[in-house]
Amino acid sequence: MLVSWNWLKQYVKLDMTVEQLEQRLMMSGLNHEGTAQVGDDVAIDLEVTSNRPDCLGHIGVAREIAALYPQSLALPAAAPPESATQVDSLAKVSIDCPDLCSRYTARIIRGVKVGPSPDWLVRRLQTIGIAAINNVVDITNYVLMESGQPLHAFDLARLEGPAIIVRRAVPKEPFEAINHKTYELDREMCVIADARRPVALGGVMGGADTEVSTATRDLLIESALFDPISIRTTARKLILHSDSSYRFERGPDPAGVDWASRRCCELVLEIAGGELAAGVIDVGIPPQPRQPIVMRLNQVERVLGIPIDRGEICRILASLGNEELRADQHLVEVTPPSWRRDLQREIDLIEEVARIHGYDQIPEDAEVPMSASARSDDDRVKVRVRHTLSAVGFDEAMTASVVSDELSNAYTPWTSHDPFSCQTPLLRGATRLRRSLVPSLLAARRTNEKLANPEIELYEIAKVYLADGAELPTEKKMVALTSGGDFFHVKGALESVVAGLNPAVNLQVTELEDSLFEPGRCGQLQLGEDLLGFLGEVGEEGRKRFELRDRTTVAEIDLAVLARHANL
C-alpha cells in the first residue's frame, strides 16, 4: 500500500520526520517496505495485513497516526449540494443476488465536463503509482485510495433503461472489460447489468461499453459492497486483479459506502461541474450495529505485564474510533467502529492498547503470571487410545476434513442428512465437510497399496461434521481404523482400547447389514446401552469402489462414548 506524505498532511499534522513516522508505524504493526522521493512528495510503502483493510486508504493510515501521535483528525465533510430533481426518477436499481452483493448505492450527476484532471490530483495519483486518465476516472481512483472504498462511474447515456440490475452471470456470458479484453463468465460471478447486457464485473472491473469518455455528460456513481469470497474467486478464475478487487477481498468499511459516494460526487461537482440529483438509490442491507466489548482493566496488566493508567487506556480506545459506553475502576465497555471488524473480543482491545501505547514501552522482563492448565478427560482418553493402538501395531494418519462428493457419500453411518459445504475449497474438488473418517482412511490405504505398502495399519482421531437441521454442524470426535487383518483382528484391537480405559467394561457386537461390508462380517459396537460405533470387512463392491486389491477391515467409534465409560 503506497501512501503519499503530502496527502496524509491533509488529515493530520506531520511534525515528525519521514523516518520517525516509518519507525513508529512499523512498531504499531504497519511494516515499512520502502520509501521513494516523487517530485516534492514522498511515497511510503506499507505492508498492510489482511485483517486491517481499514489501512488500505489514506484516511485509515491517518487514523493510525492520529492515535500514535495524539491529535485530532480532519476529514472532508463530503456534503455535495443537490438539485431539485430526485435521483430515483432518473434510474432504477435492483439486486437479484443478495448473497453476492449485499448493498448497492447509486447517485447521478448530470451535465459534467470530462477532461484532464487538475495538477494537484494528477500529482497525488502519480505519487502512489496511478496514471491519470480523465477527471472523473481520476476522482474515483482518488476516493478509492483516500477511503479504501472502491467506486465506479458509468456513462448514464449508455446504460439501457437506464437501469442497474445486480445479478449472477449467465454461463459462458461474454464481457468486455475496460482493459478491452473479453472474458467468459460463469454463474458464480456477480455482474452489474443494465436492461440488456453486463456493464461491469461487480467489484472487479468496469465494462468498455459504459466507460466514461470526453463525450460523457451524465454519470451514475456506484458505491457497493460485494461478497469477499465471490470477488476472490472471480479475480482468480479470470486472472483479473485490480485495486478494487484487492479491497473487496478483504472487506471495506460497511458504513463507508455512502460517505465515499458523497465524497466522489463532491469532487466531481468541484472539478467537472454538473448538477447532483437529490437523494441516493440505496438497495440492500444497511450497516449493522456492532456488538459492545467489555474489557477488564486488570486483564490489561495481567496480559501485558505492566500497569497502564485507566485514562490512557480510554484515550487510546477513543482515538481508534471506539465509542465508550461505560467506564469505571474495573472495566471499560466500548462499541468498536465499523471499519475495525477485527475487533471482536476483549483480547483484541488489549492488543490495541499495547500497540498504541508502544511495544517498546513493555520491558523484556515484564512478569506475566502463568499457570499450568490441567489435561481434560477427553485429552487423557485420546492419549491412552493412541498408546494402545500404537502398541498393537497401528500408525496414526492425518487426512483432510474436507472431502470430495464421492468420498462424502461413500459411507455415512452417523447421519442421513446432507453434508455441509465449504464456500472456498481447501483442496481441488473437495467441498464437503466429512461425515465419517472411514472413506478418508480407505483412500489412504489405497495410496499405500499403490506404493507397495499393503500391510499398513492406520488409525485417525479427528472430527466429523454432522447436520441435524441447525445452521452449524454438530462436531463429534471419532476414532477410525483400517487394517489388512480380518474382522476379529480389528475387533481385538478395539477390545484392547476399551480395556485400556476401563477393564470392567465389555465391548458388545451386534450383527449389522451394510452395503459397504461383507455379509456376516459387519457389526454394530456398543458399550452398555450406548452406541459406540461400527466394524466390518469391506466387501467386493466396496473394494472396487476404493480400488483396493486386498482384504480390508475398518472400524469407527465415538470418542465421547469411550470417555463416558472410561475409568481415569
N, C-alpha and C positions, 0 to 999 in steps of 0.2 A: 504494500500500500504506500504510494508516494503521496507525501503531503508538502504543501508549499509554506515556507516560513512567512512570506508576506500575506498569504491567505489566512493563516492562523491568527495573525495580528488583527484581523477584522473582528475576532470574537474574544480574545484575551490579550492582556498585556504580556509582552515577552521581554522582561527586564533582564533575562539571563542570556548567556551566550548559547550558540547552537550546540556546542559540545556539552555544556552543562545540562541543557534540555534533553539531549540524546541520552546522557548517562542516567538522568532521573527517570525518564520514560522506560529505559531498559530495566532499571531496578524495580519498576512497578509492573512489569510484565509485557511491555511493548518493546520487543527486541529491536535494536538498531541494526539494519542491514547495510546501510551505506548513506553517503551524503554527496551531493553534486551541486556545484555552482551553475546556475542557469541565468545568465544576464545579471540583473541586480537582485535576483531571488536565489533561494537555496531550496533544493528538493531533498527531503529526508525520506529514506526508505525504511518503513517499519514492518516488522513481521507481526501480523495480526492472527491470533489463534482462532480456530473455528468457533469457539464458544463466545467470542467477542465481536459479533458482526456490527455492534454499535460503533466500533472504531474504524469501520470501513468508509468513513466520511470525515471531513474536516471538523464538523461540529462535535463528533464523538471524541476525536483526539483533543479538541479544545476543552471538552468537559473534563478529561483526564488532567490536563494542565491546570485548569481552574481548581481542581481538588488537590493536586500536588503542591501548587503554589497558591495558597488560599486567596482567592479573589473571585469577583463576580464574573458572570458570563454574559456577553452581549450578543443576543440572537436577533436576526431580522424579524420584523413583525409579521411579514407575509400576509398583508391585508390589502389586496388589489381592489381598486374601485370597480363597481359593477354598473352595467347599463340597466335599462328598464326591461329588456327582453329576457324572458325566462328560458333557462337552458333546456328544460325538458320539452319545450316547444320546437326545438331545433334538431333533436336526435333522440333515439331510443337505445337503451342498453338492457340486455338480459344475460343471465348466467345459466347455462344448461348443464354445467359440470361443476357444482359447488365443491366437490372433493378435490378438484384441480385448481380452482380459483375461488377463494373464499370471499373476496371483496374486489369490486371494480368501481372506480370513480372516473367521471369524465367532466371536463369543463370545456367550453367553447369560446374562442376568441375570433371575432370577425374583423376583416379589414387590416390585416397585418401587412407589413412590407418586408419581405425576406431579402436579405443582403448580407454583406460582410459584417462580422462582429466588431465591436469597439476594441481598441488596443488593449485595455485592461483585461477584458475577457479572454482575448487571444493569448495574452501573456500568462494568465492564470492556468489555462489549459496546457499551454506548451511546457510550463514548468513541470507538470506531472505527466508529460508524455502523450498528450492527446492533441491531435491535429484539429485545427479549426475547419469547419465545413461551411456553415452559414449561421446567422444569428440565432435562429430558432433551434436548430440541432445543437448548437454550442450551449445554449441555455439549458436544454435537457441534460446534457453531459455535465454542465456546471452544477446543477442542483443534485444530480446523482453523486458527484464527488463531494458535494457540500454536506448532504444529509445521509447518504447511503441508501436512499430510496430510488430505485430505477423508475424512469418515466419514458413515455413515448409520445411523439407528436404526429398526428395523422393530418394529411391534406383532406379537409372535410368535404370538399367538392368531389373527391374521387372515392368517397365512401358511398356505396349503394344504399339507398334508404332515405336519409342516412341512418344507419343502424349499426350497433355493435352487438354481436352475439358471441359470447364466450362458450365454446363447445369443444368436444373431442374431435380430433381429426378423423376424417373418413379414411379407411385403409387404402394405402397407396395414393393418397391425395397429394398432388404436386403443389409445391410452394416455392416461389421465387423470393429470396431474402434480399435485403438492401445491399448485400455484397454481390448481387446479380448471379448467384448460384442457385440452382433449382434442387430441392430436396424432396424425397418421397417420405411421407409421414405415415404414422400408424395410430391406432385408437388410444394408445396410452399417452399421446401428446395433446397438449392444450393449444388450440388456435384461437386467435381473435379474428372473427369473420364479420363481413358486412352481410347484406341481404343476398349476396351472390357467391362470394368466394373468400378464402382466408386472406387476411390483410396483414397478419403478424403472427409470429410463433410466440405464444404467451410466455413472457418472462425471459425470452432468449434473444429474439431479434425481430425487427420490423420487416415489412414486406416492401418490395420495389414498387408495387402498383400504387401505393398511397404515400410514398415518401415525400417529404417537404422539399420543394424546389423554389426557384425565384418566381415561378408563376403562381405559387400558392398565395391565397388571400385569406382563407378561413382555416382555423386549426381546431382539432379536437385533441385535448391533452389527456392522456391516460396516466393514471396512477393506481396501482392494483397490488394485490397480494396473491401469490401463486404457491402451490404446494412444493416445498423444497425437494422432496424425493422425485416428483414428476419432472421438475426442472433439471435436476442432476441426470436423470435417466435420459431425457431428451437430448441434452447437450452432449452426453457421451455417445449416444447412438448415432447422432448426426455429425459428430466431431465438430460441433459448432458452439464454441465457448465465447462468452462476452463478459464485459464488466457487469452487465445486468444479471446474467445467469449466475455469475460468481456470488453476487449478493443475495439473490433469491435462494440459492442452495443453502445459505447459512441463516436466512430468515431476517429480513429487515424489521424495523420497529412498526408494529401494527398501528400505533397511534400516529406515526409519522406520514402515513399515506396522504391524508388530507393536507397536512402542512406543506409537504413537498409540492403538491398540486398547486396550492395557493402561491407558494414561493415562485414556482415556474411561471405562473400567469403574471405575477407582479413584475418579473424581469422582462417577459415578453412585451408587456404594455410599455415598460420603460424604454426598451431598446428597439422593438419592432413596431410599436404603436398598436392601434386597433381598439376594439371595444370588447370587454368581457361580459358574456351573458350572465344574468343573475342566477345565483344558486349553483348547485352541483348535482349531477346524477350520481347517486351513491347506492350501489346494489350489492347485497351480500350481508355478511356478518360484521357488525361494528366491533371496535376493540372491546375486549372483555376485561373487566376489572381484575387486578392482581390480588392474590391472597396475601394477607399480612404475615409477617415473620416475626417471631419473638426471639430476641437474643438475650440470654442471661449474662449479666456483666461479669460474674465470677468465672464464667466459661472462657471469657477472653483471656484472663490471666492464666487459667489452667492450661489452655491450648498453647498460648504464646510464651508463657514462662515469665512475663513481665507485666506489671500493672500499668494500665493506661487510664488516664483521667476520664471520668464519665462525660464531661463536657467536650473533650477531644473526640471521644467515640461518636457522640451525637453530631458534632461538626462534620466529621468525615462522612458519616452516613448521609447527612443532609446535602453535602457538597456533591455526592454522587447521584443525587436525584431522588433519594428515598424520602417518602413522606412520613414524618414522625406522627404516630397515633397516640402513644403514651410513653412516658419515661419516668422511672423512679430510681431509688437507690439500688434496686436489684435487677431490673431488666429494662430493655428498650424494645418497643414494638413499632415496626415500620411497614409501609407498603412499598415494595420495590417499584422503580419506574418501568414504564412499558418497554423501554429499549434495553433493559437488562434482564433478559429471560434466563440467564444463567444463575440469577439469584433466586434460589428456591428454598434453602434451608438455613438454619442458624449458623452452621459452619461456613456457609458462603459469605455471610456478613462478617464473620470473624476474619476470614481471609481478606476481605476488602479493607477492614481496619488495619490489618498487618501491612497490606500492600501500600496504602496511602501514608500510614504512619512511618513506614520505611523499614524494609527487612534489615537494613544496615543498623537500625536502632535496637535490634534484638541481639543481645550478646550471644556469642557462640556457646558459652557455658550456661545459658539460661536453664534453670531447673524446671523440667516439665514432669509433673507427677505421673507415674505409670504403675499399673497393677496388672499382674498376670491374670488372664481370663481362664476359667475352668473349662475343660473339654466337655461338650454336651454329650448326652446319652447317644444321640444319633452318630456323632463323630466316633465315639468309643465302639459302637456296633460296627461301623464301617471299617475301623482298624482291625477288629477281630475277624471280620469276613475276609478282608484282604489277606491277613496272615494265614487263615485256614486254607483259602483257595490256592495261595502260593505254595503252601506246604504239600498239597495234593497234586501239584504239577501244572496249575493253570497260570497263564501270563495275563497281565492286565492290558486291556486295549482301551483306546480313546477314539471314538468316532464322532462325526458331526451331528449336532442336534437337528439340523435342517436337512431334509432328505427330498429325493425326487418323488413324484406321484407314484411311480412303480413301487419303490420301497415303502412308501407310506401306506399303500393299500395291500401289501403282501401279507401282513399278519397284524391283526388288531384285537387282541383278546380282552382289552380293558375297557373298550368303549365302542359304541356303534355310531357315534356322532362323527361328522366330517372333521378333518384336521384343520388347525389354524394355519393361515398362510402368512408369509413374510412379504412386505411390500418391496424390499430390496434383497434379492437373492445373495446369500453369502458365497454360494458356490454355483457354478453354471448349471442350470436346470434344477436346482434344489430350492424349493419354495415352501415346503411343508414342515411344520414342527412335528417331530415324530411322536407316534402314539405307542411305540414299542421299541425296545432295543434290539430285538431278535433279528429283524431284517438287516440292520447295520452290521451285526456280528456275522451273519451269514455271508454278506458281501465281503467282509474282511477275511472270512475263511476261504472264499473263492479266490481272493487275491493270493493268499498263502499257498493254496493248491497249485496255482499257476506258477508260483515261484519255487516249486519243488519243496514245499514245507507242509505236507498233508497231515503230519502228526500233531500240528499245533493245537493247543487247548487254550481258549481265550475266555476271559470274563470282563465285564464292564459294569461299573457303578455310575449311573447317570440318571438324569431326569427324563421323564416322558411328559407330554403336554396333552391333557385330555379335555375335550369340550364337554360342557354339561348345560349348555344354554346360556351361560353367563358371557359377559363381554370379554373376560380374560380366561385363559385356560387354568384348569386345576393341575398343579405340578406335583408329580409323585416321583419319588426316588426309587429306582429299581436296580436289581442285580440280575444280569443276564449271563448265561454260559453257553459255549458251544464246544463240542468235542467230537473226535472221531470214534470215541467209545460208544458202547450201546446204552440203552435206556437205564440199565442197572448201574452202569459205571457213573453216569451223571447223577443218578439218584443217590448213590453212595457219597458223592462229593457234597450234595446238598444236606444229607444227614450229618456229615461232619461239620458243616456250617452251623446247623441248628444245635448240635451237641456242644459246639464251642461256645455258644451263647447261653444255653440252658440245658444241661444233660437230662433234666426231668421231663422235657417236652418231647413228644413223639411226632414225627412227620407222617401225615396220613396222605395216601394216594388213592384217588377215585378215578376209575377209567372214564375217558372222555373221547369223543369223536371230533376230529378237526381235519379239514381237507388238506392242511399242510403236512400232516403226520401219517405214519403207517398205522393202519387199523390195529387195535390192540396194543399199540406202543405209544400211547398218549394218555396223560393223566393230569387231573386237577390236584393241586397240592394244598393242604390245609394244616393249620396249627389250631387245634381245638375247633371252635366254631368259625374261625377267621380264614378267609380265602388268602392263601399265601402266594399262589402263582400257578404256573403250568410247566409241564415237562413232556417232551416227546421226541421220537426219532423221525427225522424228516423223510417223508415218503418219496416215491419215484417222481411224481409230478412236481413236488417241491424242489427236488434236486435239479430237475430240468429247468425250472424257473430261475434258480440261482446259479445254474451252470456248475453244479457240484458233482464231482466224479465219485467220491467215496461216501461211505456211511457217515451221517452227521446227526448228532443229537443236540437239542437245545433246551434251555430252561430259562424262565424269567420269574423272579419273585419280588414281592413288595418289601422294601427295606423297613417301612414303617411298621408292618406286621411283625417282622423279625424283632424290631426294637421293643414292641409291646410285650413280647414273650421272653425277652432276654432277662437273665439274672446277672446284673452287673455288680 
